[in-house]
Amino acid sequence: AFDVTIARMPEYADAHINRTMALNGLYRFEEALKAGEDALKLNPRSALAHNNRGNTLSALGRVPEALEHYTIANQLDLDYIAPYWNSAVNHLAMGNLREGYRFYEWCWKTDAQKDLLQTFNVPLWLGKEPLAGKTIYVYYEQGYGDFIQKLRFLPMLLATGARVLLETFPPLKSLIETSFPHENLVIITGQRPLPAFDYHCPVMSL
């Protein structure tokens, strides 16, 4: 459909932009590279075109170039969420952990994950406020693998002097109890209402 449109209206930038996206979806990245070039020639100020271009370059392993296009996309449209999240993934892939995790928090605004972040009448904790004498509720929001991976940060969290209220998958309860015995760690599995807490934090944000 995009090929037909472009044949009839070769200067129609949106058709080239959407064709790039379609080719990315088909893993035809070399073709997407050319389509993306055509799109940007016609509309260099399209945030969507720059994001698509970044996705193509990222898939081809050209991560620094991809990051440049994600940055341009956000300069053109500060409210466009996808390039922030794509920047996170690519920074993490390069080992730029500080930048990667700073951008990572944008995942909670993406369509795929925006419903996974729980909301409470207490603040979201992202490492700034002191936790000594406070209770923080930490909960899973993805799968077993990601949850287990981030449990290695529990000792650091407990070392702040916090009381940690940890919500886990029921089959992992005994594993956590034996792996991280601590008087300030309270493990729950679906208990409602929740005990009182001062802060909350999804486990992937730890």
Disulfide bonds with the S-S distance in Angstrom:
none
